[in-house]
Amino acid sequence: MLPPGHIAAGFLTAEALLHFTHPELSPLQQNQMLWWGMFFGFAPDLDYFWIFFREQAFTIKNSQKNNHRRLISHAPILWLIAGLLIYFLSRSAYIQTVGLLVWLASWSHLILDSVEDGIMWLWPLSKKQFALSFPPNIIVQDRRFFRHWWSFFQQYLKRLTFYLEVLTILTALIIYFK
């Protein structure tokens, strides 16, 4: 899934958390939680900057060698521990809610990545990636920036993940404007 879908999923996660837990937060703090949700919904993909650094380009030459979903940032246990530590070590309702968002919004990301790409759900016990399906990898031969990403996008349009992303974004927009 691309960043807009993960950001929308983080927003939806924050909305759901605020709706079901009713934390004692000011309207400003509740609005900030939506931003935190969007950030942590995307946060596992910040590892792309490491991949781009390794590739020395904003394209990915070897998607098998540089599979960012095999990095620790895509290990669910990392986000669970971080979120729960923040939650249990804080006495502030604001920081506790941020802790829950660290965990839940990042897991919204990982769950969506588990549809077709695979996540290391058992890490550190196993590096095996689990997904509902593993469609063929998107292969892009062209290294010129715009042609690379255009070719990527054309192939991405044929995947289930694309339609799930559109649905997630539309749902977030409906809830935001309601």
N, C-alpha and C positions, 0 to 999 in steps of 0.2 A: 504494500500500500504506500502511496505517496504522502508527503507531509500534510496536505489539506485534509485528507481522510483521518489521519491520526490526531490532528489538532481538533477536528470536529468531534471525534470520539472522546477526547479528553474533556472537551466542553460538556458533552452529554453526561460523562461520568461525574463531573463536578455538579452539574444540575441535579442529577439523581442523588448524590451524596447530601447535598443541601436539603433536598426535598424530604428525604427519608430520615435524616438525623436531626434536623432543626437545631444546629449549633447556635449558641448565643453569640451571634456576630452582628455587627452593625451592617447597614446596607452597603457601605463602602467595602467592608471586609468580605461580605458575601460576593460582591463584584470581583474583588481580588481573587477569591477562590476560583472563579470561572477562568481567570487568567492563569492561575497556577495549574488548574486542570488541563488547559490547552497546552501549557509548557510541558508538563509531565506526560501528557499523551504523546508528545513528539520526542521527548528526551532520549529514549533508547536509540533513536536514529542520529543523535549527535556523533555517534561513532563513525558516521560517513566522513567527517572531517579527517579522521585518522586514515581511513581508506584513501581519500583523495591525496593526503600527504604521502602515503606509501606509493601511490600510483604516479605522483607528481603531476597530476592533471585532474580536471573536473569531469573526467570520464573514467569508466572502469574497464580496463583492458582484459583482466582475468577474473571473471565473476566467481569462479570456483575457488581460486586462491584467496581472493579478497571478499569473501562472503561475510558481510558485516554481522549477519545473524549468528555467527559462530564466535563472536566476541562476548566478553563478560557483560557488556551493556545490554545484551539480549538474554541474560540469565534471570529468570523470574525470582530466584531466591535473593538476588542482590536487591531488587526493588522491594520485596517483601520485608527483608530485614531492615533496610533503610527506613521505610515508611513506619514500621512498627517501633523501631528505636526512637524516631522523632515523636511518635504518638505517646509512648509510655514514659519518655524522659521529660516531657513538657507538662506544665500545669496550666498553660494557656489554651483556651478553646480554639483560638486562631491557629496556633502552631500545631495542635493536635489534629485539626482539620487538614492542615497542609500535609502532615504526616500520612493521614489516610489517603490523600490525593497522590502523594509520592507512590504509594503502593497501588491504589486502584486505577489511577489514570495511566500509569506505565503498563499495568496489566491489560488495560483496554488495548493498548498498542500491541502487546505480545499476543493477545487472543486473536486480534485481526491478522497479525502476521502468521498465525497458525492455520489460517484457512488454506493457503496455497504455498507458503514459503518455508515454514518450519521453524520451530524455536526449540532450544535446548531445555525443555521443561525439567529434566532430571539433573541438570548441571549442579554440582560438581561430580556427581556419581557417574554421569554419562554425558558425552558430547553429541549423542544422537539427537537429531532434530525430528520433532513430531509436527505433523500437519494433517489436515483432513484429506488433502490430495497434493501431489507434487507434479504440477504440469511441467512440460519441457521448459528449460531455462530460456530466458530472453537473451538472445545472442545478438550483439551489435558489433559489426566489423569496422564501421567507419569511426575514426578517431577525431574527426573534426567536431567541435563542440555541438553546434546546432544540429548537424546531421546525425550525430550520435544519439542525442536525446530525442530527436524526431523519430528515428527508427525505434528507439526504446518505447516511445509512447504509442506508435502504431501497433506494436506487438502487445503492449499492455492493454490496449482496448479490447483484445480478444480474450482476456482472462476474467474469471469470476470476480476476482478481487477488485477490478475496475468498477463493476456494477455494485458491489458491496460498498465501495468508497463513495460512489454517487449517492446511494441510499443514505449512508451515514451523514454526508454533508447536507443533503436535503432535510433530513430529520433535524439536524442541529439548527439549520436556518429557520425551519418552521417553529421550533421551540424558542429560538431567540426572538423572532418577530411576533410571537403570540402574545 
